[in-house]
Amino acid sequence: MSSLAWNAILLGWKWLLILLVYSALLILLFAVRREMARAAPAARQSLPLAAGKLQVIQPGSVQKLYPGAILNLHTDNQLGAARDNDIILDGTFISGHHARLKWDGDTWWVEDLGSRNGTYIAGKPCLQRTPQALPPRVPLQVGDAIFELVDAE
């Protein structure tokens, strides 16, 4: 065989080896990403409880809530109808990822996550994607459900 033929064969094997290495790296990347996605909900559930609870004032269209019910809060809580939220509110007027309620160690903050029917503090609409302070015992409306922040007991 000529030198030119051997060079062509070696070049082909080199590209095949490069293709196999990159394929293995891609498979490894997808496997790690899948494992991290599985571990994320478990890590989120292990967040410490914060100094506050959410009390239901009016459940609106949320079937599983009743007036007076107490919901425990973590330091970072996502509220909405989707199953990956920390607090699932499966009401008619509540978006999949409706709002976030976050404790910074001193103040509770509410952020509307781009919901269709809005989030309200004391009857005033929250600006989307802009955290606003939520004082205790002030009505928080998420869709058509109304809550109040109460101290942990």
C-alpha atoms as a printed R data frame, in Angstrom:
    type eleno elety resid chain resno       x      y      z
1   ATOM     1    CA   MET     A     1   0.000  0.000  0.000
2   ATOM     2    CA   SER     A     2   1.161  3.470 -0.755
3   ATOM     3    CA   SER     A     3   2.008  6.103  1.788
4   ATOM     4    CA   LEU     A     4  -0.966  8.185  0.612
5   ATOM     5    CA   ALA     A     5  -3.408  5.337  1.327
6   ATOM     6    CA   TRP     A     6  -1.989  4.851  4.853
7   ATOM     7    CA   ASN     A     7  -2.326  8.561  5.540
8   ATOM     8    CA   ALA     A     8  -5.983  8.486  4.459
9   ATOM     9    CA   ILE     A     9  -6.700  5.444  6.671
10  ATOM    10    CA   LEU     A    10  -4.962  7.015  9.674
11  ATOM    11    CA   LEU     A    11  -6.851 10.283  9.138
12  ATOM    12    CA   GLY     A    12 -10.143  8.378  9.069
13  ATOM    13    CA   TRP     A    13  -9.287  6.529 12.300
14  ATOM    14    CA   LYS     A    14  -8.259  9.804 13.949
15  ATOM    15    CA   TRP     A    15 -11.631 11.419 13.147
16  ATOM    16    CA   LEU     A    16 -13.479  8.308 14.286
17  ATOM    17    CA   LEU     A    17 -11.626  8.390 17.607
18  ATOM    18    CA   ILE     A    18 -12.392 12.112 18.037
19  ATOM    19    CA   LEU     A    19 -16.073 11.418 17.292
20  ATOM    20    CA   LEU     A    20 -16.163  8.619 19.878
21  ATOM    21    CA   VAL     A    21 -14.527 10.781 22.576
22  ATOM    22    CA   TYR     A    22 -16.944 13.661 22.010
23  ATOM    23    CA   SER     A    23 -19.914 11.257 21.956
24  ATOM    24    CA   ALA     A    24 -18.828  9.799 25.301
25  ATOM    25    CA   LEU     A    25 -18.474 13.306 26.756
26  ATOM    26    CA   LEU     A    26 -21.933 14.264 25.500
27  ATOM    27    CA   ILE     A    27 -23.493 11.129 27.024
28  ATOM    28    CA   LEU     A    28 -21.720 11.870 30.312
29  ATOM    29    CA   LEU     A    29 -22.983 15.471 30.266
30  ATOM    30    CA   PHE     A    30 -26.607 14.377 29.778
31  ATOM    31    CA   ALA     A    31 -26.290 11.757 32.543
32  ATOM    32    CA   VAL     A    32 -24.909 14.301 35.028
33  ATOM    33    CA   ARG     A    33 -27.615 16.818 34.102
34  ATOM    34    CA   ARG     A    34 -30.342 14.191 34.622
35  ATOM    35    CA   GLU     A    35 -28.940 13.247 38.047
36  ATOM    36    CA   MET     A    36 -28.721 16.894 39.100
37  ATOM    37    CA   ALA     A    37 -32.344 17.451 38.061
38  ATOM    38    CA   ARG     A    38 -33.416 14.485 40.201
39  ATOM    39    CA   ALA     A    39 -31.466 15.762 43.205
40  ATOM    40    CA   ALA     A    40 -32.772 19.356 42.946
41  ATOM    41    CA   PRO     A    41 -36.288 18.740 44.384
42  ATOM    42    CA   ALA     A    42 -34.803 16.819 47.333
43  ATOM    43    CA   ALA     A    43 -32.386 19.663 48.049
44  ATOM    44    CA   ARG     A    44 -35.181 22.229 47.809
45  ATOM    45    CA   GLN     A    45 -37.322 20.330 50.334
46  ATOM    46    CA   SER     A    46 -34.474 20.332 52.846
47  ATOM    47    CA   LEU     A    47 -34.391 24.135 53.113
48  ATOM    48    CA   PRO     A    48 -34.758 25.323 56.706
49  ATOM    49    CA   LEU     A    49 -38.088 26.596 57.936
50  ATOM    50    CA   ALA     A    50 -38.205 30.366 58.235
51  ATOM    51    CA   ALA     A    51 -39.742 32.581 60.913
52  ATOM    52    CA   GLY     A    52 -43.212 32.657 59.426
53  ATOM    53    CA   LYS     A    53 -46.234 30.797 58.175
54  ATOM    54    CA   LEU     A    54 -48.889 31.577 55.625
55  ATOM    55    CA   GLN     A    55 -52.481 31.488 56.861
56  ATOM    56    CA   VAL     A    56 -55.331 30.996 54.392
57  ATOM    57    CA   ILE     A    57 -57.897 33.800 54.639
58  ATOM    58    CA   GLN     A    58 -59.895 32.922 51.520
59  ATOM    59    CA   PRO     A    59 -59.026 29.818 49.452
60  ATOM    60    CA   GLY     A    60 -60.680 31.097 46.274
61  ATOM    61    CA   SER     A    61 -60.755 28.314 43.668
62  ATOM    62    CA   VAL     A    62 -58.057 26.218 45.408
63  ATOM    63    CA   GLN     A    63 -59.890 23.009 46.349
64  ATOM    64    CA   LYS     A    64 -57.449 21.647 48.960
65  ATOM    65    CA   LEU     A    65 -57.360 24.783 51.144
66  ATOM    66    CA   TYR     A    66 -59.813 26.083 53.727
67  ATOM    67    CA   PRO     A    67 -59.989 29.350 55.708
68  ATOM    68    CA   GLY     A    68 -57.626 29.252 58.684
69  ATOM    69    CA   ALA     A    69 -55.310 26.598 57.237
70  ATOM    70    CA   ILE     A    70 -51.618 27.191 58.002
71  ATOM    71    CA   LEU     A    71 -48.860 26.586 55.447
72  ATOM    72    CA   ASN     A    72 -45.270 26.227 56.702
73  ATOM    73    CA   LEU     A    73 -42.763 28.385 54.869
74  ATOM    74    CA   HIS     A    74 -39.130 27.743 53.977
75  ATOM    75    CA   THR     A    75 -36.662 30.542 53.384
76  ATOM    76    CA   ASP     A    76 -37.481 30.404 49.642
77  ATOM    77    CA   ASN     A    77 -40.929 29.293 48.461
78  ATOM    78    CA   GLN     A    78 -42.378 29.102 44.984
79  ATOM    79    CA   LEU     A    79 -46.181 29.181 44.750
80  ATOM    80    CA   GLY     A    80 -48.289 28.062 41.809
81  ATOM    81    CA   ALA     A    81 -50.311 25.319 40.163
82  ATOM    82    CA   ALA     A    82 -47.374 23.331 38.730
83  ATOM    83    CA   ARG     A    83 -46.256 20.218 40.632
84  ATOM    84    CA   ASP     A    84 -42.662 21.445 41.021
85  ATOM    85    CA   ASN     A    85 -43.668 24.355 43.281
86  ATOM    86    CA   ASP     A    86 -42.996 24.347 47.028
87  ATOM    87    CA   ILE     A    87 -46.605 25.338 47.729
88  ATOM    88    CA   ILE     A    88 -48.995 23.890 45.156
89  ATOM    89    CA   LEU     A    89 -52.114 25.995 44.628
90  ATOM    90    CA   ASP     A    90 -54.148 24.256 41.956
91  ATOM    91    CA   GLY     A    91 -56.784 26.955 41.557
92  ATOM    92    CA   THR     A    92 -58.409 28.160 38.357
93  ATOM    93    CA   PHE     A    93 -56.870 31.642 38.545
94  ATOM    94    CA   ILE     A    94 -53.370 30.597 39.630
95  ATOM    95    CA   SER     A    95 -50.540 30.274 37.099
96  ATOM    96    CA   GLY     A    96 -48.166 27.332 36.921
97  ATOM    97    CA   HIS     A    97 -45.352 29.360 38.521
98  ATOM    98    CA   HIS     A    98 -47.266 32.261 40.014
99  ATOM    99    CA   ALA     A    99 -45.162 33.888 42.748
100 ATOM   100    CA   ARG     A   100 -42.108 33.523 44.982
101 ATOM   101    CA   LEU     A   101 -42.107 34.222 48.715
102 ATOM   102    CA   LYS     A   102 -38.603 34.663 50.144
103 ATOM   103    CA   TRP     A   103 -37.215 35.343 53.635
104 ATOM   104    CA   ASP     A   104 -33.913 37.259 53.814
105 ATOM   105    CA   GLY     A   105 -33.517 36.842 57.582
106 ATOM   106    CA   ASP     A   106 -35.286 40.108 58.328
107 ATOM   107    CA   THR     A   107 -38.070 40.674 55.780
108 ATOM   108    CA   TRP     A   108 -40.405 38.572 53.651
109 ATOM   109    CA   TRP     A   109 -40.346 39.437 49.947
110 ATOM   110    CA   VAL     A   110 -42.995 38.606 47.336
111 ATOM   111    CA   GLU     A   111 -42.211 38.432 43.638
112 ATOM   112    CA   ASP     A   112 -44.805 37.865 40.933
113 ATOM   113    CA   LEU     A   113 -43.267 35.434 38.424
114 ATOM   114    CA   GLY     A   114 -45.161 36.737 35.406
115 ATOM   115    CA   SER     A   115 -48.564 35.344 36.382
116 ATOM   116    CA   ARG     A   116 -51.649 35.915 34.271
117 ATOM   117    CA   ASN     A   117 -53.993 36.984 37.117
118 ATOM   118    CA   GLY     A   118 -51.494 38.850 39.255
119 ATOM   119    CA   THR     A   119 -50.255 38.966 42.821
120 ATOM   120    CA   TYR     A   120 -51.510 41.663 45.203
121 ATOM   121    CA   ILE     A   121 -50.288 43.033 48.536
122 ATOM   122    CA   ALA     A   122 -53.039 44.816 50.491
123 ATOM   123    CA   GLY     A   123 -55.074 45.038 47.281
124 ATOM   124    CA   LYS     A   124 -52.284 46.720 45.297
125 ATOM   125    CA   PRO     A   125 -50.808 44.809 42.325
126 ATOM   126    CA   CYS     A   126 -47.192 43.644 42.517
127 ATOM   127    CA   LEU     A   127 -44.987 44.505 39.593
128 ATOM   128    CA   GLN     A   128 -43.924 41.376 37.736
129 ATOM   129    CA   ARG     A   129 -40.422 40.108 38.492
130 ATOM   130    CA   THR     A   130 -39.916 42.856 41.119
131 ATOM   131    CA   PRO     A   131 -39.654 41.694 44.755
132 ATOM   132    CA   GLN     A   132 -41.753 43.712 47.198
133 ATOM   133    CA   ALA     A   133 -41.739 43.584 51.008
134 ATOM   134    CA   LEU     A   134 -44.619 41.732 52.648
135 ATOM   135    CA   PRO     A   135 -45.393 42.871 56.201
136 ATOM   136    CA   PRO     A   136 -47.041 40.432 58.646
137 ATOM   137    CA   ARG     A   137 -50.855 40.313 58.744
138 ATOM   138    CA   VAL     A   138 -51.205 42.155 55.424
139 ATOM   139    CA   PRO     A   139 -53.374 40.370 52.835
140 ATOM   140    CA   LEU     A   140 -51.436 38.635 50.056
141 ATOM   141    CA   GLN     A   141 -53.586 37.672 47.079
142 ATOM   142    CA   VAL     A   142 -52.270 35.022 44.701
143 ATOM   143    CA   GLY     A   143 -54.747 34.676 41.843
144 ATOM   144    CA   ASP     A   144 -58.065 34.464 43.682
145 ATOM   145    CA   ALA     A   145 -56.683 33.011 46.949
146 ATOM   146    CA   ILE     A   146 -55.930 35.335 49.869
147 ATOM   147    CA   PHE     A   147 -53.331 34.698 52.601
148 ATOM   148    CA   GLU     A   148 -51.712 36.478 55.513
149 ATOM   149    CA   LEU     A   149 -48.209 36.068 56.816
150 ATOM   150    CA   VAL     A   150 -48.230 35.015 60.480
151 ATOM   151    CA   ASP     A   151 -45.382 34.486 62.948
152 ATOM   152    CA   ALA     A   152 -44.135 30.967 63.605
153 ATOM   153    CA   GLU     A   153 -45.361 29.607 66.900
